[in-house]
Amino acid sequence: MTSPTPSESRRGLSYALLSYLIWGILPLYFVLLSSVNPFEIVAWRIVFTAILCALLITITRTWSEVREVLHRPRMVGVIAAAGLVIYVNWQTYVIATTSGYVVEAALGYFVNPVVTILLGVIIYREKLRPTQWFALGMTVVAFVIISIGLGRVPWIALILAVTFGIYGVLKKGIGARVSALTGLFVETILLLPVAAIIIGIVWAHTGSLDLLHSSPLLTILMIATGITTAAPLLLFASGARRISLTTLGFAQYLGPTLMFLIGWLVLGEQLPPERWIGFGIVWLSLVILSVDLVRHGRANRLADAALAQAQTGAIPIVAPTEKPENQGK
């Protein structure tokens, strides 16, 4: 596999940053829909995302890939599980952004890299370096401090971090066998029964649906949730193929940073001292993880280059005193 050219890498970084920019400002979009039942919002989000993906698949003529996926029961099962997890994530996120908990939602996505590392230990038996264990411990301390300040456990942050972490693990199990577009389409069509049940329950309880009885602007915004869901995901997938995981890891902090600033500066959410202390500890843990990632990533690249040269006879093979670990990244 050839490395991407500098122009391709720059394009990939642009795609990745644009995807996280969209995810970062998305709370403002859902704030505009705060008068709509959050469960109805997510139900229509599923429906219109499925419709948009079907149109894109038709344009790109990739229905054969969809059929191939649907003929693999095990893969469909994994995608269905991923769909249910991302539904919980979407629903929690929409409730948070329409109820004044944007800062807490941002905390969840800041903590997500730490949760992903922890899931790697639990599921894949990955071994962590001391710095990674230290960062995990700092995150636990941060949550305790924030919980004391709030007088409750920050459930929104926990649910968002855990569900998105599990979603990533499930998607990793599928690997590169399913494109982002096909995966999202299959996820959403498998969620259509859930969306139908939610719409039916909302209709039964209220006697109407906001999509049918709202202003034209709100109706357009609800229909456009399909675009706001698919666009950043496809941009992210396109960018991830062109840049290194290290670069992608740094880019991911743009989204929750924008969410935090929007919640604090634009929406006026309160940040008492306990929250600042908790967030400060989380940010410090992320700095530690990032430095650790860069340092060991460089060591791994040097080790791989030395091994490649040795195998071609350019230099003699010399066993390193300590082999860098690839686990837990």
Phi and psi in degrees as a GROMACS rama.xvg file:
@    title "Ramachandran Plot"
@    xaxis  label "Phi"
@    yaxis  label "Psi"
@TYPE xy
-80.7976  149.284  THR-2
-76.167  147.519  SER-3
-67.0103  147.848  PRO-4
-70.4476  162.67  THR-5
-54.9038  -39.8274  PRO-6
-66.5679  -37.7159  SER-7
-65.9323  -39.7118  GLU-8
-63.9605  -41.8822  SER-9
-63.6688  -40.6816  ARG-10
-65.0211  -41.2396  ARG-11
-62.6316  -41.6788  GLY-12
-63.5856  -38.812  LEU-13
-62.8767  -43.2532  SER-14
-62.2171  -45.1734  TYR-15
-64.4963  -45.5552  ALA-16
-63.8039  -38.5651  LEU-17
-65.3567  -38.7618  LEU-18
-63.9274  -44.1064  SER-19
-71.8035  -28.623  TYR-20
-63.4476  -44.4466  LEU-21
-63.3746  -47.3708  ILE-22
-61.1145  -34.544  TRP-23
-69.8503  -36.1035  GLY-24
-95.1501  -0.204672  ILE-25
-58.8041  -30.6277  LEU-26
-55.2396  -37.3801  PRO-27
-61.8793  -34.699  LEU-28
-64.6979  -46.9584  TYR-29
-75.2516  -23.7109  PHE-30
-60.9165  -35.1586  VAL-31
-64.6501  -21.8114  LEU-32
-101.884  15.94  LEU-33
-64.0812  -19.7342  SER-34
-79.8143  -9.05147  SER-35
-95.4084  145.26  VAL-36
-55.5291  122.976  ASN-37
-61.2747  -28.8934  PRO-38
-71.0843  -36.7479  PHE-39
-67.3016  -37.5114  GLU-40
-57.4094  -48.279  ILE-41
-68.6294  -36.7199  VAL-42
-60.7913  -47.3841  ALA-43
-69.1504  -30.6473  TRP-44
-59.5806  -41.8038  ARG-45
-63.2694  -47.3911  ILE-46
-61.3402  -50.267  VAL-47
-75.4866  -25.6865  PHE-48
-67.9645  -41.8387  THR-49
-62.1247  -42.6899  ALA-50
-63.6146  -45.9164  ILE-51
-62.6069  -44.1087  LEU-52
-61.6856  -38.6356  CYS-53
-62.4904  -40.5921  ALA-54
-64.4685  -43.544  LEU-55
-66.5038  -37.409  LEU-56
-65.9879  -37.8998  ILE-57
-65.0378  -43.1546  THR-58
-64.3954  -42.3515  ILE-59
-85.5374  -3.3966  THR-60
55.0433  52.6207  ARG-61
-118.741  27.2456  THR-62
-63.2593  -26.8836  TRP-63
-61.6129  -36.2167  SER-64
-67.0471  -38.0964  GLU-65
-63.852  -45.3987  VAL-66
-62.1159  -39.2982  ARG-67
-62.6012  -41.7008  GLU-68
-65.3791  -44.9392  VAL-69
-66.1781  -18.0485  LEU-70
-90.224  7.65101  HIS-71
-117.024  94.4098  ARG-72
-54.7472  -40.9834  PRO-73
-64.174  -42.2779  ARG-74
-66.3032  -39.2777  MET-75
-62.1943  -38.9592  VAL-76
-62.5004  -42.5502  GLY-77
-64.8823  -43.715  VAL-78
-64.7836  -38.1124  ILE-79
-62.812  -42.8808  ALA-80
-62.6955  -42.751  ALA-81
-62.0233  -38.5524  ALA-82
-63.3412  -42.9026  GLY-83
-65.0764  -39.7987  LEU-84
-66.621  -43.3874  VAL-85
-70.9837  -26.3219  ILE-86
-62.9897  -45.8985  TYR-87
-59.8896  -40.8742  VAL-88
-62.7324  -48.6799  ASN-89
-60.0975  -45.2791  TRP-90
-64.7724  -43.3849  GLN-91
-62.7841  -42.5316  THR-92
-62.9143  -45.4482  TYR-93
-66.488  -42.1665  VAL-94
-59.976  -42.5362  ILE-95
-63.8634  -47.5477  ALA-96
-73.481  -24.9624  THR-97
-94.1282  -1.28639  THR-98
-120.418  8.5624  SER-99
86.2659  28.8081  GLY-100
-122.382  41.0445  TYR-101
-67.2805  -40.7559  VAL-102
-62.9732  -40.9846  VAL-103
-66.5787  -36.6442  GLU-104
-63.1056  -40.8665  ALA-105
-60.1315  -39.6586  ALA-106
-57.5908  -41.6687  LEU-107
-58.6604  -41.8987  GLY-108
-79.2214  -25.3342  TYR-109
-65.6713  -39.9669  PHE-110
-79.0888  -16.6726  VAL-111
-51.7831  -43.9329  ASN-112
-59.1265  -35.8829  PRO-113
-68.7429  -41.6564  VAL-114
-62.9919  -39.4361  VAL-115
-61.239  -41.4613  THR-116
-62.5384  -43.8339  ILE-117
-63.2208  -39.8392  LEU-118
-64.4806  -34.6886  LEU-119
-61.9771  -37.3869  GLY-120
-67.8863  -44.0918  VAL-121
-71.79  -44.9225  ILE-122
-89.5669  -46.637  ILE-123
-100.47  4.0174  TYR-124
57.0608  34.6756  ARG-125
-71.4785  145.621  GLU-126
-96.369  132.195  LYS-127
-98.2861  148.594  LEU-128
-78.5465  160.069  ARG-129
-55.4736  -38.2896  PRO-130
-64.0484  -34.7706  THR-131
-69.8855  -40.2601  GLN-132
-62.6459  -39.7066  TRP-133
-62.2185  -42.3706  PHE-134
-64.1324  -39.088  ALA-135
-61.8394  -45.2435  LEU-136
-62.1714  -39.8295  GLY-137
-62.6519  -38.3258  MET-138
-65.1542  -41.0138  THR-139
-60.9996  -44.8517  VAL-140
-60.2651  -42.3316  VAL-141
-60.3719  -42.8934  ALA-142
-66.408  -35.5923  PHE-143
-64.7305  -44.3456  VAL-144
-63.8581  -44.8886  ILE-145
-64.7032  -38.984  ILE-146
-62.8852  -41.0512  SER-147
-63.6425  -42.4409  ILE-148
-65.8211  -38.4798  GLY-149
-79.4768  -24.2426  LEU-150
79.2192  15.5895  GLY-151
-162.601  164.765  ARG-152
-75.2168  135.176  VAL-153
-73.828  75.4692  PRO-154
-60.9717  -37.0358  TRP-155
-59.7025  -47.4583  ILE-156
-61.7739  -43.6291  ALA-157
-63.574  -45.9274  LEU-158
-63.5951  -43.9285  ILE-159
-63.5105  -44.1555  LEU-160
-65.5843  -45.2808  ALA-161
-70.2781  -45.3305  VAL-162
-65.289  -40.4285  THR-163
-70.1804  -33.2438  PHE-164
-65.5726  -45.6673  GLY-165
-64.001  -39.6395  ILE-166
-58.1576  -43.836  TYR-167
-63.2315  -39.8288  GLY-168
-63.7752  -43.6597  VAL-169
-64.771  -40.6927  LEU-170
-68.1204  -32.8929  LYS-171
-64.0852  -34.0138  LYS-172
-64.0364  -29.6468  GLY-173
-79.1123  -34.9365  ILE-174
68.6695  -145.843  GLY-175
-88.317  9.25432  ALA-176
-74.5593  -18.3624  ARG-177
-127.883  129.006  VAL-178
-70.7175  161.941  SER-179
-60.4443  -41.5804  ALA-180
-65.8956  -47.6095  LEU-181
-64.0022  -42.6981  THR-182
-60.7615  -45.3264  GLY-183
-64.9729  -39.5521  LEU-184
-63.317  -47.3221  PHE-185
-64.9584  -40.2356  VAL-186
-57.5673  -46.9927  GLU-187
-72.9859  -35.6692  THR-188
-69.6971  -31.0867  ILE-189
-71.7006  -22.3538  LEU-190
-89.6784  -7.04605  LEU-191
-57.345  -39.6797  LEU-192
-60.293  -37.541  PRO-193
-63.2258  -44.5021  VAL-194
-61.9053  -41.0904  ALA-195
-63.8051  -41.0642  ALA-196
-63.5889  -44.0793  ILE-197
-62.4414  -45.8471  ILE-198
-60.9011  -40.9971  ILE-199
-64.6359  -41.7799  GLY-200
-65.922  -44.8866  ILE-201
-60.7273  -43.2236  VAL-202
-63.4955  -42.563  TRP-203
-65.5112  -35.2804  ALA-204
-82.2368  -34.3322  HIS-205
-105.98  -18.0592  THR-206
79.816  2.43558  GLY-207
-160.458  172.094  SER-208
-122.848  136.978  LEU-209
-62.2503  -31.6767  ASP-210
-60.6907  -34.7792  LEU-211
-91.3454  -16.5763  LEU-212
-127.216  19.718  HIS-213
-99.2221  177.364  SER-214
-66.7045  157.491  SER-215
-54.9461  -36.408  PRO-216
-64.1509  -46.8951  LEU-217
-63.3151  -38.5143  LEU-218
-61.853  -44.3833  THR-219
-63.4091  -42.5348  ILE-220
-62.9706  -38.3646  LEU-221
-69.022  -39.8662  MET-222
-63.5716  -37.9205  ILE-223
-73.6705  -4.91572  ALA-224
-61.4519  -24.4662  THR-225
-62.4881  -41.4218  GLY-226
-69.9757  -44.6469  ILE-227
-67.2443  -19.0039  THR-228
-85.8001  -48.4325  THR-229
-76.9927  -40.1173  ALA-230
-58.4033  -53.1874  ALA-231
-64.8673  -33.0807  PRO-232
-65.8073  -43.0035  LEU-233
-69.8068  -37.1468  LEU-234
-63.6118  -41.8579  LEU-235
-61.8707  -46.273  PHE-236
-61.8307  -39.5221  ALA-237
-67.5771  -39.1728  SER-238
-71.1021  -39.2185  GLY-239
-62.4921  -28.3587  ALA-240
-73.5674  -16.6131  ARG-241
-109.99  -9.98768  ARG-242
-128.174  163.219  ILE-243
-72.5056  159.606  SER-244
-64.4259  -32.015  LEU-245
-63.4868  -47.6848  THR-246
-61.2805  -42.7379  THR-247
-63.2747  -36.7896  LEU-248
-63.1509  -39.072  GLY-249
-71.5478  -37.5185  PHE-250
-63.4852  -29.602  ALA-251
-66.241  -18.7395  GLN-252
-76.9405  -11.7548  TYR-253
-63.3811  -42.2998  LEU-254
-59.2409  -59.7764  GLY-255
-65.2984  -27.3722  PRO-256
-64.1823  -44.9525  THR-257
-64.7407  -40.2348  LEU-258
-60.6425  -45.0148  MET-259
-59.6019  -47.498  PHE-260
-65.0192  -38.348  LEU-261
-65.5761  -46.2697  ILE-262
-61.8272  -40.4715  GLY-263
-79.741  -54.1759  TRP-264
-88.4121  -33.2898  LEU-265
-93.5531  -47.4557  VAL-266
-92.6757  -6.89395  LEU-267
69.874  30.4594  GLY-268
-70.8992  143.754  GLU-269
-76.8768  140.535  GLN-270
-127.586  86.1282  LEU-271
-66.9471  166.718  PRO-272
-52.6103  -38.2433  PRO-273
-61.5548  -36.6425  GLU-274
-68.938  -41.9197  ARG-275
-61.8665  -42.0547  TRP-276
-63.1059  -46.8567  ILE-277
-60.7863  -47.2896  GLY-278
-62.7713  -38.9465  PHE-279
-59.8542  -41.4911  GLY-280
-66.0895  -41.0986  ILE-281
-61.4818  -46.2674  VAL-282
-62.1668  -38.8905  TRP-283
-64.0094  -40.4276  LEU-284
-64.088  -36.0689  SER-285
-68.5056  -37.026  LEU-286
-61.835  -44.8045  VAL-287
-61.1677  -45.1573  ILE-288
-63.3481  -40.8171  LEU-289
-65.6214  -45.0757  SER-290
-62.0859  -41.9973  VAL-291
-62.553  -41.2594  ASP-292
-63.252  -46.4167  LEU-293
-64.497  -44.5349  VAL-294
-63.3628  -47.7131  ARG-295
-76.4448  -28.5394  HIS-296
-64.0958  -41.536  GLY-297
-65.4956  -41.7098  ARG-298
-61.8417  -39.7529  ALA-299
-65.525  -40.9426  ASN-300
-65.5167  -39.9047  ARG-301
-65.1755  -41.0965  LEU-302
-64.1953  -42.1786  ALA-303
-63.9044  -41.2627  ASP-304
-65.04  -41.7722  ALA-305
-63.7991  -41.034  ALA-306
-65.1577  -40.9235  LEU-307
-63.7465  -41.6048  ALA-308
-66.089  -39.0691  GLN-309
-64.4853  -39.3613  ALA-310
-68.5248  -25.5241  GLN-311
-90.1617  0.623154  THR-312
83.6543  8.55653  GLY-313
-71.6586  -37.0019  ALA-314
-139.533  157.738  ILE-315
-71.7772  151.005  PRO-316
-75.7837  124.62  ILE-317
-123.983  121.22  VAL-318
-69.2094  126.38  ALA-319
-68.7609  153.123  PRO-320
-69.4556  -28.3368  THR-321
-148.354  120.488  GLU-322
-82.2004  127.003  LYS-323
-63.2471  144.661  PRO-324
-88.4481  147.576  GLU-325
-102.546  -2.76147  ASN-326
-78.9874  151.748  GLN-327
73.6343  25.1575  GLY-328
